[in-house]
Amino acid sequence: MYLHLGKDISVEKDSVIGVFDLDNASQSALTRDFLTRAEKGGRVVSVSDELPKSFVVCDSPSRTGVYLSQMNTSTLLKRSKTAGL
């Protein structure tokens, strides 16, 4: 099963580690550092041209990825329930 994050981007449900509200989570220095390192490492994928509201951290055998989504966390949560997460 897959979780649709926006545009044409979907991730495997088994790879999702967490879905986070960007405004709330980025208040933490640790989270900001994690996102900065992920961006410098080329692991951040923006799934929309709009301002992101959430980010999804995924882990696959090849790498950990961070997906910035224009959807809020409640929308992604509803989608995850229909995807069987």
Secondary structure, DSSP 4 states (H G I P E B T S, - for coil): -EEEEETTEEEEGGGEEEEEEHHHHTTSHHHHHHHHHHHHTT-EEE--SSPP-EEEEEE-SS-EEEEEESS-HHHHHHHHHHTT-
